[in-house]
Amino acid sequence: MYQISSNLLFFSFITYLIATFFFGGAIKSQKEGKNKSAMIGITITIIGFISNVGYFVTRWIAAGQAPVNNMFEFVTFFGMMIIGAFILIYFIYRLNILGLFALPIAIIIIAYASVFPREIKPLVPSLKSYWLQIHVTTAALGEAILAVSFIVGLIYLIKNIDQKVSNKKTFWLEAVLYFLVTVIGFVIISTAFSVSGYEADYKWIDKNGMEQKAVYNLPSLVAPHKGELLTKDKLEAPFEVPAVINAKKLNSVIWSIFAGAVLYGLIRLIIRKRIGAFLQPFVQKVDDDLMDEIGYRSVAIGFPVFTLGGLIFAMIWAQIAWTKFWSWDPKEDWALITWLFYAAYLHLRFNRNWTGEKSAWLAVIGFAIIMFNLVAVNLIIAGLHSYA
């Protein structure tokens, strides 16, 4: 059953990739919605989504619990929910351009999940509760719907920011695109070292004074607190970090930044312009008002779903697992920050009439907060909720 789930996930990944090319062909048409290339694209996407759901169900059967309990499972589920949200939005608005952007972002997220350990591990007894599954799946669904606002906001900004001049707007838009490239770079470099079988073992002392072990799958640039390299044929890290920081995951982030910078440089060398400028011709036919409406509605729907999953259900589960509904853990803090930000988004939208470009930038910033919570808080900052 485990192998079947892996095969289904791989199949869905490939179908999403193929569907992206059909949506790319669809935007060349003068007719939005029902053209042949778009119909093939959405059909392949649905087939991939069904396969993705099949992966989720079969892994659930194999694990005996909802597969959202580690970084691989959660990120994969998050990517699947983005695809599900895209399919729903597509059939409401029939916008082919959404497929050209939503599918690659989901592909990047699922590929990012693949660099983490895939083995199924049982939960510790204190965490075994159906409220965990309800909390995590609902929070991921809410974040996926909010991600749609980022996708349409990004499209809006790519179309409307003047790429003929260099200013703060072009810089920050390019920074967002650079982040996406960085994730791809991280996937490439992690896969390369994984194929090579690279491993470096450290023993170190955690914040509670207990001895721990860590296995590095990328060359170590930062060592854990009071770390000692056990694998003598590997290079020792030149820097040591405090016990509160997960050195192994910080090492991965540093490598991802390096790999992203190299990949971004190669892309710029090939296209000879900013990535935003390269993408701009693909979005010229986009209706600004429609993009703005989709972005707002995505937040209006995603916000209450995230409120349920990320806060209310989370507090119920925390009370059951740790006998207190709030402990100011880093993950809890950033979930609250995410909630406050989108609450501010809706406030500014209603009371200050922040529409158009302002609304698009808010959607992009909101997704950046979600990704910071997903990547930095889960991987670098030690806490009760830290995945992986």
KOLLUM-628998 format. One record per residue (C-alpha): residue in one letter; x, y, z; residue number from 0. Coordinates in Angstrom, 2 decimals. Layout:
<pts>
  rofi       px       py       pz  fikol
     A        X        Y        Z    NUM
...
</pts>
This chain:
<pts>
  rofi       px       py       pz  fikol
     M     0.00     0.00     0.00      0
     Y     2.91     2.34     0.78      1
     Q     4.40     1.78    -2.69      2
     I     1.02     2.32    -4.34      3
     S     0.66     5.68    -2.56      4
     S     4.15     6.73    -3.74      5
     N     3.34     5.77    -7.32      6
     L     0.07     7.70    -7.24      7
     L     1.83    10.81    -5.94      8
     F     4.47    10.59    -8.66      9
     F     1.78    10.13   -11.31     10
     S    -0.11    13.20   -10.08     11
     F     3.11    15.24   -10.12     12
     I     3.74    14.31   -13.77     13
     T     0.14    15.06   -14.80     14
     Y     0.30    18.51   -13.21     15
     L     3.50    19.17   -15.13     16
     I     1.93    18.09   -18.43     17
     A    -1.24    20.11   -17.75     18
     T     0.86    23.24   -17.24     19
     F     2.05    23.09   -20.86     20
     F    -1.52    22.79   -22.12     21
     F    -2.56    25.85   -20.11     22
     G     0.47    27.63   -21.57     23
     G    -0.84    26.81   -25.04     24
     A    -4.34    27.89   -24.05     25
     I    -3.36    31.47   -23.19     26
     K    -2.19    32.03   -26.77     27
     S    -5.79    31.63   -27.86     28
     Q    -7.94    34.72   -28.22     29
     K   -10.77    32.86   -26.51     30
     E   -10.64    32.36   -22.72     31
     G   -12.15    29.28   -21.14     32
     K   -13.42    26.62   -23.54     33
     N   -10.66    26.12   -26.08     34
     K    -9.22    22.69   -26.85     35
     S    -5.88    23.16   -25.11     36
     A    -7.56    24.47   -21.93     37
     M   -10.04    21.57   -21.85     38
     I    -7.20    19.07   -22.17     39
     G    -5.27    20.94   -19.47     40
     I    -8.09    20.94   -16.92     41
     T    -8.97    17.31   -17.71     42
     I    -5.38    16.20   -17.07     43
     T    -5.33    18.32   -13.90     44
     I    -8.46    16.59   -12.59     45
     I    -6.95    13.17   -13.37     46
     G    -3.84    14.21   -11.46     47
     F    -5.91    15.47    -8.54     48
     I    -7.83    12.18    -8.35     49
     S    -4.48    10.37    -8.29     50
     N    -3.30    12.80    -5.60     51
     V    -6.36    12.00    -3.48     52
     G    -5.65     8.32    -4.10     53
     Y    -2.14     8.85    -2.70     54
     F    -3.63    10.48     0.40     55
     V    -6.15     7.67     0.99     56
     T    -3.72     4.79     0.40     57
     R    -1.07     6.37     2.64     58
     W    -3.74     6.88     5.31     59
     I    -4.57     3.16     5.10     60
     A    -0.87     2.23     5.24     61
     A    -0.20     4.52     8.21     62
     G    -3.44     3.94    10.08     63
     Q    -3.70     7.72    10.59     64
     A    -4.20    10.81     8.43     65
     P    -0.92    11.46     6.56     66
     V    -0.30    14.99     7.84     67
     N     2.09    14.18    10.68     68
     N     5.48    15.17     9.25     69
     M     6.90    17.73     6.86     70
     F     6.63    15.49     3.79     71
     E     3.00    14.64     4.45     72
     F     1.87    18.14     5.40     73
     V     3.54    19.91     2.46     74
     T     2.23    17.29     0.04     75
     F    -1.29    17.74     1.41     76
     F    -0.90    21.53     1.17     77
     G     0.08    21.22    -2.51     78
     M    -2.89    18.93    -3.16     79
     M    -5.27    21.43    -1.56     80
     I    -3.89    24.24    -3.75     81
     I    -4.73    22.13    -6.80     82
     G    -8.21    21.45    -5.42     83
     A    -8.79    25.16    -4.80     84
     F    -7.55    25.97    -8.32     85
     I    -9.93    23.44    -9.92     86
     L   -12.87    24.96    -8.06     87
     I   -11.91    28.52    -9.01     88
     Y   -11.30    27.50   -12.63     89
     F   -14.80    26.14   -13.11     90
     I   -16.25    29.33   -11.63     91
     Y   -14.24    31.82   -13.71     92
     R   -12.77    29.79   -16.62     93
     L    -9.43    31.62   -16.48     94
     N    -6.69    29.70   -18.26     95
     I    -3.96    31.98   -16.93     96
     L    -4.63    30.63   -13.42     97
     G    -3.52    27.19   -14.58     98
     L    -0.25    28.55   -15.92     99
     F     0.62    29.95   -12.48    100
     A    -1.27    27.79    -9.97    101
     L    -0.01    24.46   -11.29    102
     P     3.72    25.38   -11.24    103
     I     3.41    26.74    -7.69    104
     A     1.73    23.51    -6.54    105
     I     4.39    21.50    -8.42    106
     I     7.15    23.44    -6.64    107
     I     5.50    22.82    -3.26    108
     I     5.08    19.09    -3.88    109
     A     8.66    18.85    -5.16    110
     Y     9.79    20.66    -2.02    111
     A     8.01    18.01     0.07    112
     S     9.99    15.28    -1.70    113
     V    13.29    16.34    -0.09    114
     F    12.04    15.35     3.37    115
     P    11.98    11.81     4.83    116
     R     8.99     9.83     3.57    117
     E     8.88     6.97     6.04    118
     I     5.76     6.51     8.12    119
     K     6.36     6.90    11.85    120
     P     3.78     6.41    14.62    121
     L     2.78     9.39    16.73    122
     V     3.70     9.55    20.38    123
     P     0.69     8.62    22.57    124
     S     0.10    12.19    23.79    125
     L    -0.50    13.40    20.22    126
     K    -2.86    10.64    19.11    127
     S    -6.15    12.46    18.71    128
     Y    -8.57    12.94    15.84    129
     W    -8.41    16.65    16.70    130
     L    -4.84    16.67    15.33    131
     Q    -6.09    15.46    11.96    132
     I    -8.99    17.91    11.97    133
     H    -6.73    20.81    12.99    134
     V    -3.96    20.16    10.45    135
     T    -6.16    19.34     7.45    136
     T    -8.45    22.33     8.02    137
     A    -5.51    24.69     8.53    138
     A    -3.87    23.41     5.33    139
     L    -7.15    23.84     3.43    140
     G    -7.50    27.41     4.67    141
     E    -3.90    28.23     3.71    142
     A    -4.41    26.67     0.27    143
     I    -7.45    28.87    -0.40    144
     L    -5.46    31.89     0.81    145
     A    -2.69    30.82    -1.59    146
     V    -5.08    31.43    -4.49    147
     S    -5.14    35.11    -3.51    148
     F    -1.33    35.09    -3.77    149
     I    -1.45    33.50    -7.22    150
     V    -3.89    36.05    -8.65    151
     G    -2.10    38.87    -6.80    152
     L     1.17    37.80    -8.40    153
     I    -0.46    37.75   -11.83    154
     Y    -1.89    41.23   -11.19    155
     L     1.51    42.63   -10.19    156
     I     3.36    41.02   -13.09    157
     K     0.92    42.62   -15.50    158
     N     0.73    46.09   -13.97    159
     I     4.23    46.86   -12.65    160
     D     6.24    48.77   -15.23    161
     Q     9.25    46.57   -16.05    162
     K    10.91    49.28   -18.13    163
     V    12.20    51.01   -15.01    164
     S    13.99    49.73   -11.91    165
     N    12.34    50.75    -8.64    166
     K    11.12    49.31    -5.34    167
     K     8.15    47.62    -6.99    168
     T    10.22    45.77    -9.57    169
     F    12.74    44.83    -6.86    170
     W    10.18    43.29    -4.51    171
     L     8.30    41.54    -7.29    172
     E    11.56    40.02    -8.48    173
     A    12.36    39.05    -4.88    174
     V     9.10    37.04    -4.75    175
     L     9.98    35.27    -8.00    176
     Y    13.51    34.69    -6.69    177
     F    12.04    32.91    -3.67    178
     L    10.17    30.51    -5.96    179
     V    13.39    29.87    -7.88    180
     T    15.17    29.25    -4.56    181
     V    12.73    26.47    -3.69    182
     I    13.45    24.84    -7.05    183
     G    17.18    25.22    -6.41    184
     F    16.81    23.56    -3.02    185
     V    14.95    20.62    -4.57    186
     I    17.65    20.18    -7.21    187
     I    20.61    20.33    -4.83    188
     S    18.93    18.12    -2.20    189
     T    18.10    15.53    -4.83    190
     A    21.65    15.60    -6.16    191
     F    23.22    14.95    -2.74    192
     S    20.55    12.34    -1.94    193
     V    21.38    10.43    -5.11    194
     S    25.07    10.61    -4.22    195
     G    24.28     9.09    -0.80    196
     Y    25.87    11.94     1.18    197
     E    25.59    11.69     4.99    198
     A    27.41    13.39     7.86    199
     D    26.65    12.40    11.48    200
     Y    26.81    14.80    14.42    201
     K    26.19    14.35    18.12    202
     W    25.14    17.48    19.97    203
     I    23.55    18.87    23.14    204
     D    19.98    20.20    22.94    205
     K    18.47    23.06    24.97    206
     N    17.54    20.61    27.75    207
     G    21.15    19.44    28.08    208
     M    20.40    16.06    26.49    209
     E    22.70    14.45    23.94    210
     Q    21.16    14.09    20.49    211
     K    22.22    12.88    17.07    212
     A    21.69    14.52    13.70    213
     V    22.31    13.22    10.19    214
     Y    23.18    15.88     7.61    215
     N    22.24    15.13     4.00    216
     L    23.98    18.28     2.74    217
     P    27.57    19.36     3.54    218
     S    27.52    21.04     6.95    219
     L    28.03    24.81     6.98    220
     V    26.62    25.26    10.51    221
     A    27.08    22.77    13.34    222
     P    24.58    22.07    16.13    223
     H    25.09    23.29    19.69    224
     K    28.24    21.69    21.14    225
     G    28.27    19.45    18.10    226
     E    30.90    16.81    17.35    227
     L    31.30    15.43    13.83    228
     L    31.28    11.63    13.96    229
     T    31.80    11.06    10.23    230
     K    35.50    11.85    10.00    231
     D    35.74    11.75     6.20    232
     K    33.34    14.73     5.93    233
     L    34.21    18.40     6.33    234
     E    33.35    19.91     9.71    235
     A    31.11    22.99     9.82    236
     P    32.94    26.28    10.52    237
     F    30.09    27.75    12.61    238
     E    28.06    26.57    15.61    239
     V    24.51    27.73    16.43    240
     P    22.61    27.98    19.75    241
     A    20.54    24.99    20.90    242
     V    17.28    26.86    20.22    243
     I    18.04    26.72    16.46    244
     N    17.77    23.51    14.44    245
     A    21.23    23.54    12.87    246
     K    20.51    20.81    10.35    247
     K    17.51    22.64     8.93    248
     L    19.28    26.00     9.00    249
     N    22.04    24.32     7.00    250
     S    19.44    23.28     4.43    251
     V    18.09    26.83     4.21    252
     I    21.60    28.23     3.62    253
     W    22.19    25.70     0.87    254
     S    18.82    26.54    -0.69    255
     I    19.71    30.24    -0.80    256
     F    23.02    29.39    -2.46    257
     A    21.39    27.02    -4.97    258
     G    18.63    29.53    -5.66    259
     A    21.14    32.31    -6.33    260
     V    23.01    30.11    -8.83    261
     L    19.81    28.97   -10.57    262
     Y    18.43    32.51   -10.65    263
     G    21.69    33.75   -12.18    264
     L    21.49    31.08   -14.88    265
     I    17.87    31.96   -15.68    266
     R    18.73    35.66   -15.93    267
     L    21.67    34.80   -18.16    268
     I    19.38    32.86   -20.50    269
     I    16.39    35.22   -20.66    270
     R    18.53    38.41   -20.44    271
     K    15.92    40.27   -18.40    272
     R    14.09    40.19   -15.08    273
     I    11.82    37.16   -14.65    274
     G     8.89    39.53   -14.11    275
     A     9.61    41.20   -17.45    276
     F     9.86    37.80   -19.13    277
     L     6.46    36.71   -17.75    278
     Q     4.66    39.98   -18.43    279
     P     3.67    39.24   -22.07    280
     F     1.85    36.08   -20.91    281
     V    -0.58    38.04   -18.71    282
     Q    -1.46    41.00   -20.92    283
     K    -5.02    39.79   -21.58    284
     V    -5.83    39.46   -17.88    285
     D    -8.80    41.45   -16.56    286
     D    -7.51    43.47   -13.59    287
     D   -10.90    43.82   -11.92    288
     L   -11.56    40.09   -12.19    289
     M    -8.16    39.27   -10.68    290
     D    -8.87    41.66    -7.83    291
     E   -12.28    40.07    -7.22    292
     I   -10.86    36.52    -7.17    293
     G    -8.11    37.59    -4.78    294
     Y   -10.59    39.14    -2.37    295
     R   -13.02    36.22    -2.48    296
     S   -10.18    33.77    -1.86    297
     V    -9.29    35.62     1.34    298
     A   -12.95    35.99     2.33    299
     I   -13.37    32.19     2.08    300
     G    -9.92    31.10     3.24    301
     F    -9.81    33.33     6.33    302
     P   -12.69    31.70     8.25    303
     V   -11.47    28.22     7.24    304
     F    -8.00    29.05     8.55    305
     T    -9.55    30.54    11.69    306
     L   -11.21    27.20    12.40    307
     G    -8.20    25.03    11.59    308
     G    -5.28    27.22    12.56    309
     L    -6.69    28.64    15.79    310
     I    -9.91    27.13    17.16    311
     F    -9.31    23.44    16.34    312
     A    -5.62    23.92    17.18    313
     M    -6.47    25.18    20.66    314
     I    -8.83    22.27    21.27    315
     W    -6.09    19.81    20.27    316
     A    -3.48    21.64    22.38    317
     Q    -5.74    21.43    25.41    318
     I    -6.09    17.67    24.89    319
     A    -2.40    17.04    24.13    320
     W    -0.69    19.44    26.56    321
     T    -3.52    20.41    28.98    322
     K    -3.32    24.07    27.91    323
     F    -4.86    25.65    24.86    324
     W    -2.05    28.17    24.26    325
     S     1.66    28.01    25.14    326
     W     3.18    30.80    23.02    327
     D     5.10    28.25    21.01    328
     P     6.74    29.76    17.85    329
     K     4.29    27.93    15.57    330
     E     1.32    29.17    17.57    331
     D     2.69    32.72    17.53    332
     W     3.08    32.72    13.75    333
     A    -0.34    31.17    13.24    334
     L    -1.72    34.11    15.23    335
     I     0.37    36.57    13.18    336
     T    -1.02    35.00     9.98    337
     W    -4.58    35.35    11.30    338
     L    -4.04    38.97    12.35    339
     F    -2.54    39.84     8.97    340
     Y    -5.48    38.52     6.97    341
     A    -7.88    40.15     9.42    342
     A    -6.06    43.42     8.68    343
     Y    -6.36    42.66     4.95    344
     L   -10.13    42.38     5.20    345
     H   -10.31    45.49     7.39    346
     L    -8.30    47.54     4.89    347
     R   -10.35    46.15     2.03    348
     F   -13.67    47.09     3.63    349
     N   -12.81    50.35     5.40    350
     R    -9.94    51.85     3.40    351
     N   -10.90    50.58    -0.05    352
     W    -7.52    48.94    -0.59    353
     T    -8.13    47.33    -3.96    354
     G    -6.05    46.69    -7.05    355
     E    -2.30    46.86    -6.58    356
     K    -2.44    47.45    -2.81    357
     S    -4.64    44.39    -2.35    358
     A    -2.33    42.32    -4.58    359
     W     0.73    43.28    -2.51    360
     L    -1.12    42.35     0.69    361
     A    -1.95    38.93    -0.77    362
     V     1.71    38.38    -1.67    363
     I     2.86    39.43     1.83    364
     G     0.26    37.16     3.41    365
     F     1.54    34.16     1.48    366
     A     5.10    35.09     2.45    367
     I     4.01    34.86     6.11    368
     I     2.45    31.45     5.46    369
     M     5.65    30.22     3.81    370
     F     7.79    31.62     6.63    371
     N     5.62    29.68     9.07    372
     L     5.92    26.57     6.91    373
     V     9.67    26.74     6.23    374
     A    11.50    28.82     8.84    375
     V     9.33    28.11    11.90    376
     N     9.00    24.40    11.13    377
     L    12.62    23.82    10.19    378
     I    14.83    26.30    12.01    379
     I    13.14    27.37    15.26    380
     A    12.83    24.60    17.83    381
     G     9.35    24.22    19.28    382
     L     6.57    21.79    20.15    383
     H     5.05    22.05    16.67    384
     S     8.24    21.82    14.60    385
     Y     7.85    19.28    11.81    386
     A    10.66    17.10    10.50    387
</pts>
